[in-house]
Amino acid sequence: MEQNGSGKFEDISDRALEGIKELGTTHVWFTGVISHGTLTDYSDAGLPANNANVVKGRAGSPYAVRDYYDIDPDLATDVKNRMAEFEALIKRTHAKGLKVIIDFVPNHVAREYQSRMKPAGVKDFGEGDDVHLAFSAGNDYYYVPGKDFVVPGPRSGHQTPLIALQQHHYVESPAKATGNNVFSEHPSVDDWYETVKLNYGIDYLDQEKEHFDPIPGVWTKMRDILSFWTRKGVDGFRCDMAEMVPLAFWGWVIPEVKKINPELVFIGEAYDPSKYNSFLTAGKFDYLYDKVGLYDGLKRLIRSEDNADVNDIRRVWQHESAGFGDHMLRFLENHDEERIASGGFAGRAELALPAMVVSATLSGGPVMTYSGQEVGEPARGAEGFGGEDNRTSIFDYWGVPEHQKWMNRGAFDGAGLGTEQKALRDYYVKLLRLAGSSEAVAKGKLWEIPVAGNMNKRMYGYIRYTANQRLLILVNFDRHYRMECQLHVPADVLQGKPVHAVHDELSDLKINDIQDNTIPVWVLPMTAQILVF
């Protein structure tokens, strides 16, 4: 903290929000808002540091919540006034016409969870549990009776500056199950050992039998937590590891909380395509992550891997999310994934622009940009707990130096950016504004262009169209060859309106030599076009 500082709610000024809105943004996901385990001591504000043996990094993981009713003190200028500072940020955000999304972490809590700020009459997690039972439908946690928790040892040869702090023993008796479903007193260093699994009424030790009647206490506690933040003015929740809690819980809790605000947005972090439809229907989610389908396929194309194939794009919209593509959240970066510009991913942010065009236009669902993605943040450096992992740390006090060039010490004018970075950000602005305002993207039909000319497995195109607008989206992931073909637009797309002049929304390109409703296609390697015709 002393070396690198920490951003504050108050730093997200009106000008900062205007800069975010320039990108065509409608919703801002403020991460790590809720109080989580940390090694920074705020005892003066009644928030002592947690035990270093069960905290990852110095700042601690935002996904190891230590008080669902409190605000992360790192983000407040006046720690004792932290809730009021967050409420002021909500108001500033709303005043700019933007909505607020925060994380909801339902599957697990920090090892040392204790709510100091819970409203009067609220029972804490674990309060009243029978700790002699491995599972009870009446317990909030799972236990390992008769066993003490064993802190996992460090990786072989791995020394950190936190070794001295870790000499203070951590005692947990009996041990509680670990967040990633480790029902033993001895999780490994690669497990989510800093977290405790919450009990939603599933007996994992007895064939995952469900005990949902009466409604488990964790369900009602979580409903009350979501209701608390909704009443603060939060407009939506990004629900961490949504598949690790029962589908029945979501189908119950989301309608319950929407009684307060029917416009609330629930986004589920989900990874099993076979369950997507059920999480949208029975689970009542508004949107789901499209990681396993679209993101993974696009990453292979960006990196020009041997098995990269545009058939991955085709499979997503024709099969995997057919019928509900507008409910899939598309992205190329988030806190779990490697930064595009990192050496481990693409090395250059511009190589991902064709993939970003697909992410923004394949459906009418939302598209996300992450914390400096639009200026090519590369995540260089060994960042404490995470090390050199091509990601921007969520565990330690670190920085996003390229993003900070846009921030420009609070001016938020991009004055510190280089020429290429400014061009990259301008591209994102054009793309995202178009995607957010286009009728064809929002609700148009999709017609895939046939393979023609020199098109190979790294070249793809489709038309999104309504009666009022037609967009031809062309993406070329080939590192060496331009994409060339003659595209004859079919009658179903023309709808009686012939093709005249064509222009690219992302550049100054104009195509005037149109004959017989045929568009000459010519796309350079690793580029994209969005042609209006």
N, C-alpha and C positions, 0 to 999 in steps of 0.2 A: 504494500500500500504506500509506504514511504517513498519507494523508488518510482512507482508507475502511476500512483493515484487511482481514482475510480470515478467514472462518470456519474453524474447526479441527475435526478429528475429535473432540477432547475436548469440544467444545461440544455435540455430539450426545449428551446425557446420557440417563440412564434416563428422566427426566421428558420429555425431547424425544421419545424413542421411544414412550413411553406416549401422548403427544399425537398422534403419527402413527398409532398403532394405533387410537385413538379413531375414526378415519375408516373403520374397517373394513378397514384395510390388511393385506395378507398379505406383500407384498414391497416392499422399499425400494430404489429405484434411486439409488445414490450416484454422481453424475456427476463426471467430471474427476479420478478417483482416480489414474490412472497418469500418471507424469511426462511433461510436455509442454513444448514450446518456450516460453520466457518471457524477459522482459527484467529480471527481478528476479535480482540476483546473490546466490547462495548459495555463493560460493567457499570459505567457511570449512568448508562441508560437502562440498566437492569438486564443486559444481554451479555453474559459472560461468554468467553470463547468455548467452543466445544473441544472434546478430547481429540488430539491429533491422530490417534489410532483409528478413528472412524470418520475422518474427513479426508476427502480427496483434494489435494492442493491446499493453498492458503485461504483463498476466497471461499472454497468449497463448492460442491456441485449445486446448481439451482434446482436439481431434481432430487435432492435429499432435503425435503421440507422439514423444518423444525417447529414451525408454528403457522398453521394455515390461516390464522386470523391476524397475522402481522406482516410488516413490510421489511424487506431486506435493508438493514441499516446502512450498508455500503452506499446505497443510492440516495441517501438523504443528506442535505447540507446541515440541517439541525436534526440529529438523530431522534431526539425526543419528540420532534414534530413530523416524523416520517410519514405517518398516514395522511396528514393534511397536505404534505408536499405531493404525494401521489394523487390525492383527490384534485389538487390544483392542476396537475398534468392532464388528468382526464378532462377537466374543463377546458384547458387550452387546446387539447386535441379536438374536442367536439366543436369548439369555436371555429376551427379551421375546416370544418366539414368532414372530419375524419372519424373513424370508429376505432375503439380500443379493444385489442385482444390480449389476454394474458394466458399463461400456462395454468393448466389444472393437472395435477400429478396424482392420479387416484390409486395407483397400484401399491405404492410404498411411501414410507416416511423416513426421516433421518433416524439413526440409531438412538440419538438422545432427544427424540421428539418430546416437547413439552410446550403446551400453549399457555403463554403468560398473558396473552391479550384476548383470550376467548371471552365472548359475552357472558354475563352473569347467567348461571343456570345451565351452561353448556358443559357436558361431560367430556373429559379428555379421552383420546384413544388409549385403550388399555385399562382405563379406570373401571375396576370391578371385574376384570378378567380372572378366570380360574387358571393360574399359571401352572397347575399340576397336570393339565390336560394338553396334549399335543394339538388337538382340535376340539373346539366346542362351538356350536352354532351361536352361542352367546358371547364368545370372545371376539375382540377386535384384532388380535394378533394370533399367529401360530407359534407354538413353543416346542422346545426340545427339553422335556422335563428331566431334571436331575443332571443336566449338563450345563457347564459354564461356557459362554461365548469365547471362542479362540480367535484372536486377532490374526489375520493372515500375515505371514512374513513377507518381506520385500522380495522382489525378483532378484535372482542371483547377481551379486555384484552391483546392485542398484543402491547407490547412496544419495541421500537428499539432505538439504539443509534442515529438514524437519525431524531428523533422527533424534536430536536432543529433546524435542517436544514429545516424541513418541515414547520416551522413557516413563512417562506418567501412565500407569496401568489403567486399562479400561476394564471395568467389571460389569458384566451383564449375566445375571443368574435368576432363573434359567435363561438359556440362550433363546433368542427369537429367530424365526426363519428369515432368510435374506431375500431381498426384493425380487431377484430373478429366479425365484422358486427353488432355492437351496434350503431344504428342510433338514439341516444338520447344524451342529454347533460350530462347524469348521469350514466356512466358505474359503475359496481360494482368492488370491490377490487379483485375479481376473474377473471375479464375481462382483456384484454390486454390494460389496460387504459393508458399505457405509449406510445401507438402507435396511428397513424391516418391511416384510411383506404384510399387507393388510388382508383381513379375512372377510370376504364377501359372501361367505356361506358355502364355500366349496371345500369338501374334505379331500384334499389331495392325497392323503394317506389311505383312503378307502375308495379307490376307483373314481375319484372326483365326483362323488355324490353331492347333489345340490340340496342345500337347506335354506330355501328362500321364503318359507312360510312358518312362522311370522317373518316379516321383513327384517333382515339383519341390521344390527345397530350401526355398522359402518355405512350402510346405504343411507340411513337418515342423517347421520353426521355429515356425509358428503353432500347431500342435498342442501343442508343448512349452510355449508361452506360456500357452495355455488350461489346460493341465494344471497348470502352476505356480500359477495363481490358484485353480484348483479345490481344490488341496491346501491352500491358505490358508484354505479354508472358504467361498469365494464359491459362491453357490447358482445363479447364472444370469448370462447375458451378453446385453446389448442390443447387437446386432451392427450397427454403423454401415454404411450404404450396402451392404447385403448383396448387392444385385444387381450391384455393380461388380466382384465376384470370381466365378469360375466356379461354377455350380451343382454341378458334380462335386466341387469342394473341400468344400462343405458336406456333401454326402452321404457323404463320406469322414471328415471331421474330427469331426462331431458324434457319431457312434457311437464313434469312437476315444476322445473325452474322456469320454463317458458310461460308459466302462468303469471310470472312477475313481468316478463318482457317477451312477448311473442316473437320479436325480431331478433332475439339472441341467435348467435351463430356458434355451432359446435363443430369443430374440426377434429377428426380422429386420426391419430398416428397409427396406421394399420399396415401390415406387411403380407397378409395372406390373401391373394386375389380371389380365392374360392369363397372368402367370407365377405367380400366387399358389399355385395348386394344386400346381404342380411344385416350388415351394420347400418346401411342406409334406410332399410325398410323397418325391420323389427327393432333395430337399435336407435332409430330416429336421428342419426347424424345428418348434418347438412352437407358436409364435405369430408372426404378421406384423402390421406396422402396417396399420391401415385408414385411410389418409390420403386417397388419391385418390378412394375411393368415399364412405364415410360422412362423414369429416371435412369434405371440400370441400362436400358437399351441405348438411350442417348449418350450416356457416359462412354459406352464402348465405341460409338460412332465418333464422338469428340476426340477420343484417344487414338482413333484409327487402329483399333485392335483387329487381329486376324479374323475374329468371329463377328465383327461389326456388320450389321445388316439392317437396312431400313424396314425389313419385314417385322422387326420389333415394334415399329410405329404402327404398321398396319394391324398387327395382332392386338394392340391395345384398343384401338377404336372399333375394330370389327368384331372382336371376341371378348377380351378381358373386361372392358367396361362398356360394352355395347348396351345402349339403352339408358345408361346413367353417367356418361362421360362428363356431363355438365356438373356433376357432383364430385369430381376428382380435382384435388388441388395439385397443380403442377409446379415443379421447382427444379433448380439445378444446384442449389446450395442450401444448407441449413447447418445448425451447430454440430450435427452428427456426421456430416459428410465433408469430404476433402474440398478445400477451396479450389475453384477452377484454375486459377493462375498459379497454384502451387506446383512445385516440381513433380509431385507424385500424381497429379491429375493431368493437366494439359500444358502447364508451363506458361501459357499465354491466354489471357481472358478472351481475346478475339476469336479463338478457335471454337468457342461455345456459342457464338451468335446464331448459327443455323439451328442449333438445338433450342436456344431460347425462343426463336421464332416459332418452332413447333410447339413448345410448351405454352406459348401465349395464344396460339390460334387454333389448335387442334379441336378444342371444344369451347363452350361458353362458360366453363368453370373458372375458378380463380387461379392466378399465377402469382408466385411469391419470389421476391428478391431478398437477399439476406446481407445486411450489415457490411456495406462496401462492395458488394458483388459488382455493382454498376461502375465501379472505378478500378476493378481488377485487384482487389485485396488478395495477396498471395500467402499469408500466414507463414512467413519465414521465421525461423528461430525455434529453439527448444524452450517450450513454454511451461516450465514447472512440471506438474504432474503428468500432463499429456505428452511432454517431450516434443521432439521434431516429428509431428504426425500429420502435417499438411492441413491442419485445422486451426482455427482461431480458438484459443483456450476458453473454456467456460469454468475452469477450476482455479485459475490464478489471476492476479492483477497484471494484466497484459495490455496490449494495445492493438489497434487496427490502423497502422501508420498511413496507409494509402487513403483510407477513409478519412483520416484526420486531416489530410491535405484538402479534402473538400470542406471539412468543418472549419478549417482556417481560424482556429482559436476563437470560435464562437461567431464568426461572421457568416458561416455557412454559405459561402459564395463560390467555392471551388477554386479560389485564386492560387492555391498551392498545387493544383493538379498540372501534370504535363500535358502536352498537346494530344498525345494518343489517349490519355485518360479522359480528357474532355470530349474527344470524339466518341469514345466508348459510352460515356454517360449520355451523350446526345442520342446515340443509337437506342439505348434503353428507353429514353424519354419518348422518342418517336414510336417505337414498337409498343410500349405499354399503354401509351395514350390511344394509339390506334386500336389495340386489342380491347381496351376498356370502353371505347365509344362505338365500335363497329357493330352494326346490326347483323352482318353476316357472321361475325365471330360469335356473337351472343346467342343467336338462335337460327343460324343458317344451316342448310343441308350441306353434306360433304360429298364431293365427287372426287375420287382418286384418279389422277391422270394415268393413262396407260404407259407402260414401258415402251419407249421409242428412241430413235436415234442412237446415241451412245450411252444411254442410261444404264447404270450398273447398280449393284446392291448398296451403294452409298449415295444414291441420288433419288430424290423423292419429290412428289408434288401433289397438291390437291386444291380443289376449288371449294371455297365456302361461299354460299350464295343464298340470297332471298330474292323476292320480286324487286327489291329496291337497290340491292348492292351485290356486286360480284368481286371476289378477291381470289387471285391465283397465287398460292403460296408455293414457292420453289426453294428447296434446300439441297445444297451440294456438300456432302461430307467427305468427298474424295480429296485427298491432299495434292493430287497431281493433275487431274483432268477436269476441264470445264464440262459442264452439262449442256448438251446440245440436242435439240429435237424440234420438230414442228408439231405444235399442239392444236388439233382441230377441236374446237369447243362444240359439244353436242347440243342438240335441240333442247333437251330437258333443262340444261343450264341456261341457254340463250333465252328461253321463254319469249320468243318473238322479237327480242331486242338484239340486233347484230352487233358484232365487235367492231369498234372504231379505234380511236387512239387508246394506247395503253401506257400507264406510267407506274413507276415503282414508288411506293410510299416511303421507302427507306433510303432512297437516293434520288438523284436528278435524272435517272434513266427514263427515256420516253421511247416508245415503239410506235411508229406511224405506218410502217409498211405492212398493214393487215390486209390479207386477201382471203376471201371465202371463209371468214370466221376462224382463221388459222393464225395462231400467235407463234412467232419464232422465239424459241427458248434458248438462252445463252447465259449460263450462270457460272461464274468463276469458282475455282476450288475454295472450299471452306467459307462460302458466303451464302446469302439467302436473298430472295426478293419477295415482296408482297405487291403483286401487280393488280391495280384497279382497272377494270375494263367494262 
